[in-house]
Amino acid sequence: MTGEDVKAGASIEGKPGLAARLLARLALLTAAGSLVVLLLALGDGGLLMVGTGFLGLVLGAAGVWWFVAHRGAVRLIGALVAIAAPLGVLVVFAFGGLWRTALILGLCWAAALAFAREALRRSRPKRSMPAVAAEPPKNPVLIMNPKSGGGKVGRFHLVERAEELGARVILLDPSAPADVAELARGAVAEGADLLGVAGGDGTQALVAAVAADHDLPFLVISAGTRNHFAMDLGLDRSDPSRCLDALTDGEEVRIDLGDVDGRAFVNTVSFGVYADVVQHPEYRDDKAGTALTLMPDLLLGDAVRRLHARIDDTPLSAQQAVLVSNNPYISPDDLSGAGRRPTLDDGELGVLGIRVEDAAQAADLAVRGSQSTALTVRTAHRVEVTTDEAEIPVAVDGEALRMRTPVICTLRPGALRVRVPRDRPGVPAPVPPVRWQHIFALALGRAP
């Protein structure tokens, strides 16, 4: 590591760089500034401002719970409360003459969080999956789904581009569902020395398993809808044709491959509420409407299911949802869709358990976030999920399945060789959740 790296804020020998220390001190300074603003405002309605804001947050979370978990009049009341709570806070601030103080306080706190996140980002050593140079394949075979991602295969001319680069393309027929794993095995039998997929993450996982079984390189083409797997590999999600550059100018990374009862997964396995919802055919065309229709029964009604898990040797009981990921996400908040996994080769599963049974727990989750007792966040090498039923719904990389209990999730470390373009966007350094004890450590020149 060079002197320039240290100036830029990178850690060396356990000590944070100058930029990280300065940003941590600015974060503490602006956080202290927000407290000063609050103390100065105590005599002019500061307590009212804090109390109103806190009450608005709690009521808003409770309203969302009533809206999601109930039907009829209670759902209507929940919607009204969820909307009225933040509006009520704004009205109190405006008519109580507190809006200027609230604005200054909000800006100070926002600046403190921004400085803190940047300090943490700069203090983290750069971690990337090791890549090695790779010779172009002689007989690559790519499986493409023309419907995936709203027709990206056709829109980006992926078939023509792949064939120009010497690949054989197997184009799926949307009107005749095919066994893509069997197609991949057939391609291997015919001499394929690279397998690739232009499609969703569920299809990616099926072909990836065949590639891993035969120790062949696997090419990911970001032609799905969300492309979480491609994102965490650092590929270009806006232009899937760039992924094909790996056929002529590529390198190889070795990553872990998840396994759920013998089926591969590249992103996540979901049990509980989400897995129940995606089982319904109407979910694909009306996600929000289907979820709202089913949620009351899944959370509190007759269809409620309690999951029990064993995370390595630690039991976890009576969960409404359990999510297992191929390598952990940096924060539970990242599971909303925009989050990333820092690496895919750490050899660990990420585990998230959720249990929210009433408005009070929903409010606790809104106030305390990942520190709430409603969430359990772990890493593991083996996860066993069971219920009182012989078979349960499971969502594997978004695909709706049913599996016999207990369902066991494990990881195959370094099992998959992924061929990626040498020139690719890459994975930005993730920012961990802000913990102020870490910021204090950085400000004092110690690694958190």
C-alpha positions as CSV (number, residue, x, y, z in Angstrom):
1,M,0.0,0.0,0.0
2,T,1.4,3.4,-1.0
3,G,1.5,6.7,0.9
4,E,-1.2,7.9,-1.4
5,D,-3.5,5.1,-0.3
6,V,-3.0,6.2,3.3
7,K,-3.8,9.8,2.5
8,A,-6.9,8.6,0.8
9,G,-8.1,7.1,4.0
10,A,-7.2,3.4,3.6
11,S,-6.1,1.5,6.7
12,I,-2.6,0.2,7.1
13,E,-1.4,-2.1,9.9
14,G,-4.7,-1.6,11.7
15,K,-4.6,2.2,11.7
16,P,-7.1,4.3,9.7
17,G,-5.8,6.8,7.2
18,L,-5.8,10.6,7.7
19,A,-9.0,11.2,5.6
20,A,-10.9,8.6,7.6
21,R,-9.8,10.1,10.9
22,L,-10.8,13.6,9.8
23,L,-14.2,12.5,8.5
24,A,-14.8,10.7,11.8
25,R,-14.0,13.8,13.7
26,L,-16.3,15.9,11.5
27,A,-19.0,13.3,12.1
28,L,-18.6,13.7,15.9
29,L,-18.5,17.5,15.6
30,T,-21.7,17.8,13.6
31,A,-23.4,15.2,15.8
32,A,-22.4,17.3,18.8
33,G,-23.7,20.4,16.9
34,S,-27.1,18.8,16.6
35,L,-27.2,18.1,20.3
36,V,-26.3,21.8,21.0
37,V,-29.1,22.9,18.7
38,L,-31.5,20.7,20.6
39,L,-30.3,21.9,24.0
40,L,-30.6,25.5,23.0
41,A,-34.1,24.9,21.8
42,L,-35.3,23.1,25.0
43,G,-36.8,26.3,26.4
44,D,-38.5,27.1,23.0
45,G,-40.2,23.9,22.4
46,G,-37.3,21.5,21.9
47,L,-38.8,18.8,24.0
48,L,-42.1,19.2,22.1
49,M,-40.2,18.8,18.8
50,V,-38.4,15.6,20.0
51,G,-41.5,14.1,21.5
52,T,-43.6,14.9,18.4
53,G,-41.0,13.4,16.1
54,F,-40.7,10.3,18.1
55,L,-44.4,9.9,18.5
56,G,-44.9,10.4,14.8
57,L,-42.3,7.6,14.0
58,V,-44.0,5.2,16.4
59,L,-47.5,5.9,15.2
60,G,-46.4,5.7,11.5
61,A,-44.9,2.3,12.1
62,A,-48.0,1.1,14.0
63,G,-50.2,2.4,11.2
64,V,-48.2,0.5,8.6
65,W,-48.5,-2.7,10.7
66,W,-52.3,-2.3,11.0
67,F,-52.6,-1.7,7.2
68,V,-50.5,-4.7,6.3
69,A,-51.7,-7.2,8.9
70,H,-55.4,-6.5,9.0
71,R,-58.4,-6.1,6.7
72,G,-61.5,-3.9,6.6
73,A,-61.9,-1.0,9.1
74,V,-58.6,-1.7,10.9
75,R,-56.7,-1.6,7.6
76,L,-58.4,1.7,6.7
77,I,-57.5,3.1,10.1
78,G,-53.9,1.9,9.7
79,A,-53.6,3.7,6.3
80,L,-55.0,6.9,7.8
81,V,-52.7,6.7,10.8
82,A,-49.6,6.0,8.6
83,I,-50.4,9.0,6.5
84,A,-51.6,11.3,9.3
85,A,-48.6,10.7,11.6
86,P,-45.9,12.4,9.5
87,L,-48.3,15.1,8.4
88,G,-49.2,15.8,12.0
89,V,-45.5,16.2,12.8
90,L,-45.1,18.7,10.1
91,V,-48.2,20.6,11.3
92,V,-46.9,20.8,14.8
93,F,-43.5,22.0,13.6
94,A,-45.0,24.6,11.4
95,F,-47.7,26.1,13.8
96,G,-45.4,25.7,16.8
97,G,-42.7,27.8,15.2
98,L,-40.3,24.8,15.4
99,W,-39.7,24.2,11.7
100,R,-36.5,26.2,11.6
101,T,-35.0,24.4,14.5
102,A,-36.2,21.1,13.1
103,L,-34.6,21.9,9.8
104,I,-31.3,22.9,11.3
105,L,-31.3,19.8,13.5
106,G,-32.1,17.6,10.6
107,L,-29.4,19.1,8.4
108,C,-26.8,18.7,11.2
109,W,-27.8,15.1,11.8
110,A,-27.8,14.3,8.1
111,A,-24.3,15.8,7.7
112,A,-23.1,13.7,10.8
113,L,-24.4,10.5,9.2
114,A,-22.9,11.4,5.8
115,F,-19.4,12.1,7.4
116,A,-19.7,8.9,9.5
117,R,-20.5,6.7,6.5
118,E,-17.7,8.1,4.4
119,A,-15.3,7.7,7.3
120,L,-16.3,4.0,7.6
121,R,-16.1,3.5,3.9
122,R,-12.6,4.9,3.7
123,S,-11.4,3.0,6.8
124,R,-12.3,-0.4,5.4
125,P,-9.5,-2.1,3.5
126,K,-10.3,-2.7,-0.1
127,R,-11.4,-6.3,-0.5
128,S,-11.9,-7.8,-3.9
129,M,-12.4,-11.3,-5.2
130,P,-9.0,-12.5,-6.6
131,A,-9.1,-12.8,-10.4
132,V,-6.8,-14.7,-12.7
133,A,-6.3,-14.3,-16.4
134,A,-8.2,-16.8,-18.6
135,E,-7.8,-18.0,-22.1
136,P,-10.8,-17.5,-24.5
137,P,-13.0,-20.7,-24.6
138,K,-13.1,-22.8,-27.7
139,N,-16.6,-24.1,-27.5
140,P,-18.8,-21.8,-25.3
141,V,-22.5,-22.5,-25.0
142,L,-24.9,-19.8,-23.8
143,I,-28.5,-20.4,-22.8
144,M,-30.8,-17.4,-23.4
145,N,-34.3,-16.6,-22.2
146,P,-35.9,-14.1,-24.7
147,K,-38.6,-13.1,-22.1
148,S,-36.2,-12.4,-19.2
149,G,-35.9,-8.8,-18.1
150,G,-38.7,-7.7,-20.4
151,G,-37.0,-8.9,-23.6
152,K,-33.4,-7.8,-23.0
153,V,-32.0,-10.6,-25.2
154,G,-33.7,-9.1,-28.2
155,R,-33.3,-5.5,-27.2
156,F,-29.5,-5.8,-26.8
157,H,-29.0,-8.2,-29.7
158,L,-27.4,-10.7,-27.4
159,V,-27.8,-13.7,-29.7
160,E,-26.2,-12.0,-32.7
161,R,-23.4,-10.6,-30.5
162,A,-22.6,-14.0,-28.9
163,E,-22.6,-15.8,-32.2
164,E,-20.2,-13.2,-33.6
165,L,-17.8,-14.0,-30.7
166,G,-18.0,-17.7,-31.5
167,A,-20.5,-18.9,-29.0
168,R,-23.3,-21.4,-29.6
169,V,-26.6,-20.1,-28.4
170,I,-29.5,-22.2,-27.1
171,L,-32.6,-19.9,-27.3
172,L,-35.4,-21.0,-25.0
173,D,-39.0,-21.1,-26.3
174,P,-41.3,-19.3,-23.9
175,S,-44.2,-21.3,-25.0
176,A,-42.5,-24.6,-24.2
177,P,-40.8,-24.6,-20.8
178,A,-37.5,-26.5,-20.9
179,D,-35.3,-28.1,-18.3
180,V,-32.3,-25.7,-18.5
181,A,-30.1,-27.9,-16.3
182,E,-30.7,-30.8,-18.7
183,L,-29.8,-28.5,-21.6
184,A,-26.6,-27.5,-19.9
185,R,-25.7,-31.1,-19.2
186,G,-26.3,-31.9,-22.8
187,A,-24.1,-29.1,-23.9
188,V,-21.3,-30.4,-21.6
189,A,-21.7,-33.9,-23.2
190,E,-21.2,-32.3,-26.6
191,G,-18.0,-30.7,-25.6
192,A,-18.8,-27.2,-24.2
193,D,-15.9,-25.7,-22.3
194,L,-17.9,-22.8,-20.9
195,L,-21.5,-22.4,-19.9
196,G,-23.4,-19.2,-19.7
197,V,-26.9,-17.8,-19.1
198,A,-28.8,-14.7,-20.2
199,G,-31.7,-14.8,-17.8
200,G,-32.9,-14.4,-14.2
201,D,-31.0,-15.4,-11.2
202,G,-33.1,-18.6,-10.7
203,T,-32.0,-19.8,-14.2
204,Q,-28.5,-18.7,-13.5
205,A,-28.3,-20.9,-10.4
206,L,-29.5,-24.0,-12.3
207,V,-26.8,-23.8,-15.0
208,A,-24.2,-22.6,-12.5
209,A,-24.7,-25.9,-10.6
210,V,-23.9,-27.9,-13.8
211,A,-20.8,-25.7,-14.5
212,A,-19.6,-26.3,-10.9
213,D,-20.2,-30.1,-11.1
214,H,-18.0,-30.2,-14.2
215,D,-15.5,-27.5,-13.0
216,L,-16.3,-25.4,-16.1
217,P,-16.2,-21.6,-16.2
218,F,-19.6,-20.0,-16.0
219,L,-20.6,-16.7,-17.7
220,V,-23.3,-14.5,-16.2
221,I,-25.1,-12.2,-18.7
222,S,-27.2,-9.6,-16.9
223,A,-30.4,-10.0,-18.9
224,G,-32.7,-10.6,-15.9
225,T,-35.0,-8.1,-14.2
226,R,-32.9,-7.1,-11.1
227,N,-29.6,-9.1,-11.7
228,H,-28.6,-9.2,-8.1
229,F,-26.0,-11.9,-8.9
230,A,-24.5,-9.8,-11.7
231,M,-24.4,-6.7,-9.5
232,D,-22.4,-8.5,-6.8
233,L,-20.0,-9.8,-9.4
234,G,-19.4,-6.2,-10.5
235,L,-20.9,-6.6,-13.9
236,D,-22.7,-4.0,-16.0
237,R,-26.4,-4.3,-15.4
238,S,-27.4,-1.5,-17.8
239,D,-25.9,-3.1,-20.9
240,P,-25.8,-7.0,-20.7
241,S,-23.9,-7.1,-24.0
242,R,-20.8,-6.0,-22.2
243,C,-20.8,-9.2,-20.2
244,L,-20.1,-11.1,-23.5
245,D,-16.7,-9.4,-23.6
246,A,-15.6,-12.1,-21.2
247,L,-15.6,-14.5,-24.1
248,T,-12.5,-12.8,-25.7
249,D,-11.1,-10.6,-22.9
250,G,-11.9,-12.2,-19.7
251,E,-10.6,-13.3,-16.3
252,E,-11.8,-15.8,-13.8
253,V,-13.0,-15.5,-10.1
254,R,-13.8,-18.4,-7.8
255,I,-16.9,-17.9,-5.7
256,D,-19.1,-19.8,-3.3
257,L,-22.3,-21.6,-4.4
258,G,-25.2,-22.0,-2.0
259,D,-27.0,-25.3,-1.7
260,V,-30.6,-25.9,-0.4
261,D,-31.4,-29.6,-0.2
262,G,-29.4,-30.3,-3.3
263,R,-30.5,-27.3,-5.4
264,A,-28.0,-24.5,-6.0
265,F,-28.7,-20.9,-5.3
266,V,-26.6,-17.8,-6.1
267,N,-28.5,-15.2,-4.0
268,T,-31.1,-16.1,-1.4
269,V,-33.4,-18.7,-0.1
270,S,-36.6,-17.4,1.6
271,F,-38.8,-19.2,4.0
272,G,-42.1,-17.9,5.5
273,V,-44.2,-14.9,4.5
274,Y,-42.4,-14.0,1.2
275,A,-42.1,-17.6,0.1
276,D,-45.8,-18.1,0.8
277,V,-46.7,-15.0,-1.3
278,V,-44.7,-15.9,-4.4
279,Q,-46.4,-19.3,-4.6
280,H,-49.5,-17.7,-5.9
281,P,-49.5,-17.3,-9.8
282,E,-51.2,-13.9,-9.6
283,Y,-48.1,-12.5,-7.8
284,R,-46.1,-12.1,-11.0
285,D,-48.7,-9.7,-12.5
286,D,-49.8,-7.9,-9.3
287,K,-47.1,-8.1,-6.6
288,A,-48.5,-5.4,-4.3
289,G,-52.1,-6.4,-4.6
290,T,-51.4,-10.1,-4.0
291,A,-49.2,-9.4,-1.0
292,L,-51.8,-7.1,0.6
293,T,-54.5,-9.7,0.1
294,L,-52.5,-12.5,1.6
295,M,-50.6,-10.7,4.4
296,P,-53.3,-10.7,7.1
297,D,-53.7,-14.5,7.0
298,L,-49.9,-15.1,6.8
299,L,-49.1,-12.8,9.7
300,L,-52.0,-13.3,12.1
301,G,-54.6,-15.5,10.5
302,D,-55.3,-19.1,9.9
303,A,-52.4,-19.5,7.4
304,V,-49.8,-18.2,9.9
305,R,-46.7,-20.4,10.0
306,R,-43.9,-20.3,12.6
307,L,-40.5,-21.3,11.4
308,H,-37.8,-22.9,13.6
309,A,-34.2,-22.8,12.5
310,R,-30.9,-24.1,13.8
311,I,-28.1,-21.7,12.8
312,D,-25.0,-23.9,13.1
313,D,-25.6,-25.0,16.8
314,T,-27.8,-22.0,17.8
315,P,-31.6,-22.5,17.8
316,L,-33.9,-19.8,16.6
317,S,-37.6,-20.4,17.2
318,A,-41.1,-19.1,16.1
319,Q,-39.9,-16.8,13.2
320,Q,-42.3,-15.4,10.6
321,A,-39.6,-15.3,8.0
322,V,-36.1,-16.7,7.6
323,L,-33.8,-15.6,4.8
324,V,-30.5,-17.3,4.0
325,S,-28.1,-15.7,1.6
326,N,-25.0,-17.0,-0.3
327,N,-22.5,-14.8,1.7
328,P,-23.9,-12.1,4.0
329,Y,-25.2,-8.7,3.0
330,I,-23.4,-5.8,4.7
331,S,-26.7,-4.8,6.5
332,P,-30.2,-6.2,6.9
333,D,-31.4,-2.9,5.2
334,D,-29.6,-4.1,2.0
335,L,-32.2,-6.9,1.5
336,S,-34.7,-4.3,0.3
337,G,-33.2,-4.7,-3.2
338,A,-30.4,-2.1,-3.6
339,G,-28.0,-3.7,-1.2
340,R,-24.9,-5.6,-2.0
341,R,-22.8,-8.4,-0.7
342,P,-19.2,-7.2,-0.3
343,T,-17.8,-10.5,-1.6
344,L,-19.0,-13.9,-2.7
345,D,-16.0,-15.9,-1.5
346,D,-16.0,-15.6,2.3
347,G,-17.4,-19.2,2.8
348,E,-20.3,-18.2,5.0
349,L,-24.1,-18.0,4.7
350,G,-25.9,-14.8,5.8
351,V,-29.0,-15.4,8.0
352,L,-31.8,-13.1,8.8
353,G,-34.8,-14.0,11.0
354,I,-37.8,-11.8,11.4
355,R,-40.6,-11.9,14.0
356,V,-43.1,-9.0,14.2
357,E,-46.4,-9.9,15.8
358,D,-48.0,-6.6,16.8
359,A,-47.9,-2.9,16.4
360,A,-45.5,-2.5,19.3
361,Q,-42.9,-4.7,17.7
362,A,-43.3,-2.9,14.4
363,A,-42.7,0.4,16.2
364,D,-39.6,-1.1,17.9
365,L,-38.3,-2.2,14.5
366,A,-38.9,1.3,13.1
367,V,-37.1,3.0,16.0
368,R,-34.2,0.6,16.6
369,G,-33.7,-0.8,13.1
370,S,-31.2,-3.7,13.1
371,Q,-30.9,-3.5,16.9
372,S,-34.5,-4.5,17.3
373,T,-35.4,-7.8,19.0
374,A,-37.6,-8.4,16.0
375,L,-34.5,-9.1,13.9
376,T,-31.9,-11.8,14.2
377,V,-28.8,-11.3,12.1
378,R,-26.2,-14.1,11.9
379,T,-23.6,-15.8,9.7
380,A,-23.4,-19.6,9.5
381,H,-22.0,-22.6,7.7
382,R,-25.2,-24.6,8.0
383,V,-28.8,-23.6,8.5
384,E,-31.7,-26.0,9.1
385,V,-35.2,-24.8,8.8
386,T,-38.3,-26.7,9.9
387,T,-42.0,-26.3,10.9
388,D,-44.7,-28.7,12.2
389,E,-45.5,-29.4,8.5
390,A,-44.0,-32.1,6.3
391,E,-43.5,-29.7,3.4
392,I,-43.2,-25.9,3.2
393,P,-43.0,-23.2,0.5
394,V,-39.5,-22.0,-0.3
395,A,-38.4,-19.2,-2.6
396,V,-35.0,-20.0,-4.2
397,D,-33.6,-17.0,-6.0
398,G,-37.2,-15.8,-6.4
399,E,-38.4,-19.1,-7.8
400,A,-41.4,-20.6,-6.0
401,L,-40.8,-24.2,-4.8
402,R,-42.0,-26.6,-2.1
403,M,-39.5,-28.7,-0.1
404,R,-39.8,-31.3,2.6
405,T,-38.7,-30.4,6.1
406,P,-36.2,-30.0,7.6
407,V,-34.7,-27.9,4.8
408,I,-31.0,-27.6,5.0
409,C,-28.9,-24.8,3.6
410,T,-25.1,-25.1,3.2
411,L,-22.4,-23.6,1.1
412,R,-19.9,-25.0,-1.4
413,P,-16.9,-22.7,-0.9
414,G,-15.1,-21.8,-4.1
415,A,-17.1,-24.2,-6.1
416,L,-18.0,-22.0,-9.0
417,R,-15.6,-20.6,-11.6
418,V,-17.1,-17.4,-13.0
419,R,-15.7,-15.8,-16.2
420,V,-16.1,-12.0,-16.1
421,P,-14.9,-9.3,-18.5
422,R,-11.6,-7.8,-17.6
423,D,-13.1,-4.3,-18.1
424,R,-16.2,-4.1,-15.9
425,P,-17.7,-1.6,-13.4
426,G,-16.6,-3.6,-10.4
427,V,-18.1,-3.6,-6.9
428,P,-18.0,-0.3,-4.9
429,A,-16.7,-0.5,-1.3
430,P,-19.7,-1.2,0.9
431,V,-20.5,1.0,3.9
432,P,-21.4,-0.8,7.1
433,P,-24.1,0.4,9.4
434,V,-23.1,3.4,11.4
435,R,-22.1,2.5,15.0
436,W,-21.0,5.5,16.9
437,Q,-18.5,3.5,18.9
438,H,-16.7,2.8,15.6
439,I,-16.7,6.5,14.8
440,F,-15.1,7.3,18.1
441,A,-12.5,4.7,17.5
442,L,-11.7,6.1,14.1
443,A,-11.5,9.7,15.5
444,L,-8.9,8.5,18.0
445,G,-6.9,6.8,15.2
446,R,-7.8,3.2,16.0
447,A,-9.4,0.7,13.6
448,P,-13.0,0.0,14.6
